[in-house]
């Protein structure tokens, strides 16, 4: 973190697989919350189809990330789209 602070760098911590570490290390965001973006996901630790993510941002990045996430979340998740496609196919094609 000393290097990140000295060079005014942001840190992106992907903690999707952090639950596998025994004992789990302290997250980097706890050492430099003013510059760390912490990401995690339930699809890795709970169920692959959940497509649910978590994001913790520094105060300075909250507005930018809010707008970015709105743009990227405009389409349905893959599992939802696949289920809709199968459901649509079943409605159109007789099964018997």
VMD Tcl script that builds the backbone (N, CA, C; Angstrom):
set m [mol new atoms 288]
animate dup $m
set s [atomselect $m all]
$s set {name element resname resid chain x y z} {
  {N N UNK 1 A 0.816 -1.195 0.000}
  {CA C UNK 1 A 0.000 0.000 0.000}
  {C C UNK 1 A 0.859 1.257 0.000}
  {N N UNK 2 A 2.055 1.127 0.522}
  {CA C UNK 2 A 2.961 2.273 0.532}
  {C C UNK 2 A 3.239 2.744 -0.896}
  {N N UNK 3 A 3.453 1.815 -1.817}
  {CA C UNK 3 A 3.728 2.162 -3.218}
  {C C UNK 3 A 2.497 2.789 -3.858}
  {N N UNK 4 A 1.322 2.234 -3.587}
  {CA C UNK 4 A 0.081 2.789 -4.148}
  {C C UNK 4 A -0.144 4.215 -3.659}
  {N N UNK 5 A 0.071 4.456 -2.386}
  {CA C UNK 5 A -0.104 5.818 -1.849}
  {C C UNK 5 A 0.946 6.778 -2.411}
  {N N UNK 6 A 2.192 6.338 -2.489}
  {CA C UNK 6 A 3.271 7.207 -2.967}
  {C C UNK 6 A 3.077 7.608 -4.425}
  {N N UNK 7 A 2.441 6.730 -5.212}
  {CA C UNK 7 A 2.252 7.003 -6.637}
  {C C UNK 7 A 0.813 7.347 -6.993}
  {N N UNK 8 A -0.011 7.578 -5.981}
  {CA C UNK 8 A -1.422 7.926 -6.162}
  {C C UNK 8 A -2.140 6.942 -7.076}
  {N N UNK 9 A -1.952 5.647 -6.801}
  {CA C UNK 9 A -2.567 4.576 -7.588}
  {C C UNK 9 A -3.831 4.076 -6.909}
  {N N UNK 10 A -4.763 3.560 -7.702}
  {CA C UNK 10 A -5.909 2.880 -7.121}
  {C C UNK 10 A -5.581 1.394 -7.039}
  {N N UNK 11 A -6.246 0.697 -6.143}
  {CA C UNK 11 A -6.060 -0.736 -5.957}
  {C C UNK 11 A -7.400 -1.402 -6.223}
  {N N UNK 12 A -7.376 -2.447 -7.041}
  {CA C UNK 12 A -8.592 -3.219 -7.304}
  {C C UNK 12 A -8.373 -4.607 -6.720}
  {N N UNK 13 A -9.191 -4.951 -5.740}
  {CA C UNK 13 A -9.068 -6.239 -5.066}
  {C C UNK 13 A -10.237 -7.132 -5.461}
  {N N UNK 14 A -9.924 -8.228 -6.140}
  {CA C UNK 14 A -10.940 -9.198 -6.538}
  {C C UNK 14 A -10.965 -10.298 -5.481}
  {N N UNK 15 A -11.987 -10.291 -4.654}
  {CA C UNK 15 A -12.057 -11.227 -3.529}
  {C C UNK 15 A -13.044 -12.364 -3.779}
  {N N UNK 16 A -13.334 -12.652 -5.050}
  {CA C UNK 16 A -14.326 -13.683 -5.360}
  {C C UNK 16 A -13.949 -15.054 -4.795}
  {N N UNK 17 A -12.662 -15.342 -4.721}
  {CA C UNK 17 A -12.221 -16.641 -4.198}
  {C C UNK 17 A -11.580 -16.533 -2.818}
  {N N UNK 18 A -11.732 -15.413 -2.149}
  {CA C UNK 18 A -11.122 -15.216 -0.829}
  {C C UNK 18 A -11.636 -16.221 0.196}
  {N N UNK 19 A -12.849 -16.712 -0.001}
  {CA C UNK 19 A -13.420 -17.673 0.948}
  {C C UNK 19 A -12.654 -18.989 0.975}
  {N N UNK 20 A -11.817 -19.252 -0.028}
  {CA C UNK 20 A -11.045 -20.501 -0.077}
  {C C UNK 20 A -9.806 -20.468 0.810}
  {N N UNK 21 A -9.341 -19.283 1.157}
  {CA C UNK 21 A -8.119 -19.154 1.961}
  {C C UNK 21 A -8.413 -19.466 3.424}
  {N N UNK 22 A -7.573 -20.277 4.021}
  {CA C UNK 22 A -7.691 -20.625 5.435}
  {C C UNK 22 A -6.358 -20.375 6.116}
  {N N UNK 23 A -6.223 -19.472 6.995}
  {CA C UNK 23 A -7.192 -18.441 7.360}
  {C C UNK 23 A -7.205 -17.340 6.297}
  {N N UNK 24 A -8.327 -16.728 6.163}
  {CA C UNK 24 A -8.473 -15.673 5.164}
  {C C UNK 24 A -7.637 -14.455 5.566}
  {N N UNK 25 A -6.863 -13.916 4.616}
  {CA C UNK 25 A -6.085 -12.712 4.941}
  {C C UNK 25 A -7.007 -11.499 5.059}
  {N N UNK 26 A -6.551 -10.492 5.750}
  {CA C UNK 26 A -7.326 -9.248 5.861}
  {C C UNK 26 A -7.429 -8.627 4.466}
  {N N UNK 27 A -8.588 -8.137 4.089}
  {CA C UNK 27 A -8.713 -7.524 2.768}
  {C C UNK 27 A -7.871 -6.260 2.656}
  {N N UNK 28 A -7.375 -6.004 1.451}
  {CA C UNK 28 A -6.568 -4.805 1.216}
  {C C UNK 28 A -7.358 -3.539 1.498}
  {N N UNK 29 A -8.664 -3.593 1.254}
  {CA C UNK 29 A -9.504 -2.419 1.490}
  {C C UNK 29 A -9.436 -1.971 2.954}
  {N N UNK 30 A -9.143 -2.880 3.854}
  {CA C UNK 30 A -9.036 -2.504 5.273}
  {C C UNK 30 A -7.754 -1.709 5.540}
  {N N UNK 31 A -6.763 -1.834 4.649}
  {CA C UNK 31 A -5.497 -1.116 4.827}
  {C C UNK 31 A -5.452 0.217 4.089}
  {N N UNK 32 A -6.259 0.343 3.028}
  {CA C UNK 32 A -6.259 1.599 2.260}
  {C C UNK 32 A -7.640 1.841 1.659}
  {N N UNK 33 A -8.630 2.100 2.501}
  {CA C UNK 33 A -10.001 2.258 1.997}
  {C C UNK 33 A -10.176 3.469 1.080}
  {N N UNK 34 A -9.283 4.432 1.173}
  {CA C UNK 34 A -9.411 5.648 0.355}
  {C C UNK 34 A -9.019 5.428 -1.105}
  {N N UNK 35 A -8.433 4.251 -1.430}
  {CA C UNK 35 A -7.992 4.023 -2.807}
  {C C UNK 35 A -8.280 2.613 -3.317}
  {N N UNK 36 A -9.010 1.812 -2.546}
  {CA C UNK 36 A -9.232 0.423 -2.929}
  {C C UNK 36 A -10.675 0.167 -3.342}
  {N N UNK 37 A -10.820 -0.492 -4.492}
  {CA C UNK 37 A -12.112 -0.986 -4.968}
  {C C UNK 37 A -12.120 -2.478 -4.661}
  {N N UNK 38 A -13.058 -2.922 -3.841}
  {CA C UNK 38 A -13.135 -4.319 -3.406}
  {C C UNK 38 A -14.315 -4.980 -4.104}
  {N N UNK 39 A -14.056 -6.083 -4.795}
  {CA C UNK 39 A -15.089 -6.802 -5.533}
  {C C UNK 39 A -15.213 -8.227 -5.021}
  {N N UNK 40 A -16.432 -8.723 -4.988}
  {CA C UNK 40 A -16.655 -10.124 -4.665}
  {C C UNK 40 A -17.916 -10.583 -5.375}
  {N N UNK 41 A -18.212 -11.864 -5.257}
  {CA C UNK 41 A -19.339 -12.427 -5.989}
  {C C UNK 41 A -19.907 -13.636 -5.264}
  {N N UNK 42 A -21.206 -13.743 -5.264}
  {CA C UNK 42 A -21.838 -14.937 -4.697}
  {C C UNK 42 A -21.816 -16.097 -5.674}
  {N N UNK 43 A -21.606 -15.820 -6.963}
  {CA C UNK 43 A -21.609 -16.896 -7.948}
  {C C UNK 43 A -20.424 -17.838 -7.766}
  {N N UNK 44 A -19.366 -17.393 -7.137}
  {CA C UNK 44 A -18.208 -18.266 -6.888}
  {C C UNK 44 A -18.368 -19.053 -5.591}
  {N N UNK 45 A -18.936 -18.438 -4.572}
  {CA C UNK 45 A -18.976 -19.072 -3.254}
  {C C UNK 45 A -20.304 -19.750 -2.926}
  {N N UNK 46 A -21.391 -19.366 -3.585}
  {CA C UNK 46 A -22.697 -19.926 -3.238}
  {C C UNK 46 A -23.267 -20.779 -4.374}
  {N N UNK 47 A -23.502 -20.158 -5.533}
  {CA C UNK 47 A -24.064 -20.878 -6.677}
  {C C UNK 47 A -23.725 -20.129 -7.961}
  {N N UNK 48 A -23.292 -20.859 -8.971}
  {CA C UNK 48 A -22.821 -20.238 -10.219}
  {C C UNK 48 A -23.887 -19.411 -10.920}
  {N N UNK 49 A -25.130 -19.756 -10.799}
  {CA C UNK 49 A -26.176 -19.038 -11.509}
  {C C UNK 49 A -26.656 -17.760 -10.854}
  {N N UNK 50 A -26.186 -17.456 -9.656}
  {CA C UNK 50 A -26.701 -16.294 -8.941}
  {C C UNK 50 A -26.357 -14.970 -9.598}
  {N N UNK 51 A -25.185 -14.848 -10.183}
  {CA C UNK 51 A -24.772 -13.612 -10.857}
  {C C UNK 51 A -25.009 -12.384 -9.981}
  {N N UNK 52 A -24.576 -12.465 -8.749}
  {CA C UNK 52 A -24.739 -11.370 -7.798}
  {C C UNK 52 A -23.361 -10.929 -7.350}
  {N N UNK 53 A -23.053 -9.674 -7.568}
  {CA C UNK 53 A -21.750 -9.166 -7.199}
  {C C UNK 53 A -21.829 -8.106 -6.122}
  {N N UNK 54 A -20.709 -7.902 -5.467}
  {CA C UNK 54 A -20.588 -6.895 -4.418}
  {C C UNK 54 A -19.430 -5.975 -4.782}
  {N N UNK 55 A -19.604 -4.691 -4.537}
  {CA C UNK 55 A -18.561 -3.721 -4.829}
  {C C UNK 55 A -18.501 -2.703 -3.702}
  {N N UNK 56 A -17.306 -2.532 -3.146}
  {CA C UNK 56 A -17.059 -1.492 -2.154}
  {C C UNK 56 A -16.076 -0.529 -2.796}
  {N N UNK 57 A -16.441 0.741 -2.840}
  {CA C UNK 57 A -15.589 1.736 -3.486}
  {C C UNK 57 A -15.151 2.796 -2.484}
  {N N UNK 58 A -14.031 3.445 -2.796}
  {CA C UNK 58 A -13.681 4.611 -1.978}
  {C C UNK 58 A -14.706 5.715 -2.227}
  {N N UNK 59 A -14.842 6.613 -1.304}
  {CA C UNK 59 A -15.802 7.715 -1.430}
  {C C UNK 59 A -15.623 8.444 -2.760}
  {N N UNK 60 A -14.388 8.651 -3.179}
  {CA C UNK 60 A -14.111 9.412 -4.404}
  {C C UNK 60 A -14.574 8.699 -5.668}
  {N N UNK 61 A -14.809 7.393 -5.617}
  {CA C UNK 61 A -15.192 6.657 -6.809}
  {C C UNK 61 A -16.648 6.262 -6.882}
  {N N UNK 62 A -17.441 6.644 -5.899}
  {CA C UNK 62 A -18.816 6.167 -5.832}
  {C C UNK 62 A -19.698 6.663 -6.967}
  {N N UNK 63 A -19.622 7.917 -7.321}
  {CA C UNK 63 A -20.486 8.458 -8.378}
  {C C UNK 63 A -20.130 7.834 -9.726}
  {N N UNK 64 A -18.838 7.758 -10.025}
  {CA C UNK 64 A -18.401 7.169 -11.294}
  {C C UNK 64 A -18.835 5.716 -11.394}
  {N N UNK 65 A -18.648 4.938 -10.343}
  {CA C UNK 65 A -19.018 3.525 -10.374}
  {C C UNK 65 A -20.532 3.347 -10.469}
  {N N UNK 66 A -21.282 4.209 -9.832}
  {CA C UNK 66 A -22.737 4.125 -9.908}
  {C C UNK 66 A -23.204 4.274 -11.358}
  {N N UNK 67 A -22.657 5.252 -12.059}
  {CA C UNK 67 A -23.022 5.457 -13.466}
  {C C UNK 67 A -22.531 4.303 -14.339}
  {N N UNK 68 A -21.333 3.827 -14.086}
  {CA C UNK 68 A -20.770 2.717 -14.863}
  {C C UNK 68 A -21.607 1.453 -14.689}
  {N N UNK 69 A -21.997 1.145 -13.462}
  {CA C UNK 69 A -22.795 -0.053 -13.211}
  {C C UNK 69 A -24.168 0.043 -13.860}
  {N N UNK 70 A -24.755 1.223 -13.882}
  {CA C UNK 70 A -26.052 1.388 -14.548}
  {C C UNK 70 A -25.953 1.059 -16.030}
  {N N UNK 71 A -24.879 1.478 -16.655}
  {CA C UNK 71 A -24.697 1.205 -18.083}
  {C C UNK 71 A -24.499 -0.292 -18.320}
  {N N UNK 72 A -23.687 -0.925 -17.494}
  {CA C UNK 72 A -23.367 -2.339 -17.700}
  {C C UNK 72 A -24.463 -3.290 -17.233}
  {N N UNK 73 A -25.369 -2.843 -16.427}
  {CA C UNK 73 A -26.440 -3.711 -15.931}
  {C C UNK 73 A -27.722 -3.545 -16.742}
  {N N UNK 74 A -27.616 -2.973 -17.933}
  {CA C UNK 74 A -28.801 -2.725 -18.751}
  {C C UNK 74 A -29.357 -3.994 -19.375}
  {N N UNK 75 A -28.583 -5.064 -19.426}
  {CA C UNK 75 A -29.068 -6.311 -20.023}
  {C C UNK 75 A -29.257 -7.362 -18.942}
  {N N UNK 76 A -30.148 -8.320 -19.176}
  {CA C UNK 76 A -30.386 -9.352 -18.165}
  {C C UNK 76 A -29.200 -10.306 -18.056}
  {N N UNK 77 A -28.995 -10.906 -16.894}
  {CA C UNK 77 A -27.933 -11.894 -16.734}
  {C C UNK 77 A -28.153 -13.087 -17.663}
  {N N UNK 78 A -27.087 -13.774 -18.002}
  {CA C UNK 78 A -27.143 -14.899 -18.932}
  {C C UNK 78 A -28.129 -15.986 -18.547}
  {N N UNK 79 A -28.175 -16.366 -17.262}
  {CA C UNK 79 A -29.081 -17.423 -16.833}
  {C C UNK 79 A -30.534 -17.011 -17.016}
  {N N UNK 80 A -30.846 -15.771 -16.683}
  {CA C UNK 80 A -32.209 -15.275 -16.854}
  {C C UNK 80 A -32.576 -15.258 -18.328}
  {N N UNK 81 A -31.669 -14.798 -19.182}
  {CA C UNK 81 A -31.920 -14.769 -20.626}
  {C C UNK 81 A -32.097 -16.181 -21.175}
  {N N UNK 82 A -31.270 -17.138 -20.703}
  {CA C UNK 82 A -31.385 -18.528 -21.166}
  {C C UNK 82 A -32.715 -19.130 -20.747}
  {N N UNK 83 A -33.130 -18.888 -19.515}
  {CA C UNK 83 A -34.418 -19.408 -19.060}
  {C C UNK 83 A -35.573 -18.807 -19.853}
  {N N UNK 84 A -35.470 -17.529 -20.156}
  {CA C UNK 84 A -36.502 -16.880 -20.962}
  {C C UNK 84 A -36.542 -17.475 -22.365}
  {N N UNK 85 A -35.363 -17.766 -22.926}
  {CA C UNK 85 A -35.304 -18.352 -24.269}
  {C C UNK 85 A -35.910 -19.749 -24.280}
  {N N UNK 86 A -35.595 -20.567 -23.277}
  {CA C UNK 86 A -36.160 -21.919 -23.194}
  {C C UNK 86 A -37.659 -21.839 -22.990}
  {N N UNK 87 A -38.078 -20.973 -22.129}
  {CA C UNK 87 A -39.507 -20.809 -21.872}
  {C C UNK 87 A -40.226 -20.394 -23.173}
  {N N UNK 88 A -39.629 -19.460 -23.906}
  {CA C UNK 88 A -40.201 -19.017 -25.173}
  {C C UNK 88 A -40.264 -20.157 -26.171}
  {N N UNK 89 A -39.210 -20.991 -26.236}
  {CA C UNK 89 A -39.193 -22.123 -27.165}
  {C C UNK 89 A -40.262 -23.136 -26.797}
  {N N UNK 90 A -40.477 -23.365 -25.521}
  {CA C UNK 90 A -41.499 -24.315 -25.090}
  {C C UNK 90 A -42.899 -23.815 -25.420}
  {N N UNK 91 A -43.077 -22.494 -25.399}
  {CA C UNK 91 A -44.380 -21.925 -25.738}
  {C C UNK 91 A -44.695 -22.048 -27.221}
  {N N UNK 92 A -43.653 -22.073 -28.057}
  {CA C UNK 92 A -43.845 -22.064 -29.506}
  {C C UNK 92 A -43.851 -23.477 -30.075}
  {N N UNK 93 A -42.965 -24.341 -29.584}
  {CA C UNK 93 A -42.824 -25.681 -30.145}
  {C C UNK 93 A -43.602 -26.697 -29.306}
  {N N UNK 94 A -44.578 -27.419 -29.918}
  {CA C UNK 94 A -45.311 -28.428 -29.160}
  {C C UNK 94 A -44.370 -29.553 -28.709}
  {N N UNK 95 A -44.516 -30.016 -27.485}
  {CA C UNK 95 A -43.656 -31.073 -26.955}
  {C C UNK 95 A -44.220 -32.471 -27.204}
  {N N UNK 96 A -45.448 -32.621 -27.615}
  {CA C UNK 96 A -46.048 -33.959 -27.751}
  {C C UNK 96 A -46.261 -34.439 -29.078}
}
mol reanalyze $m
mol bondsrecalc $m
mol representation Tube
mol addrep $m
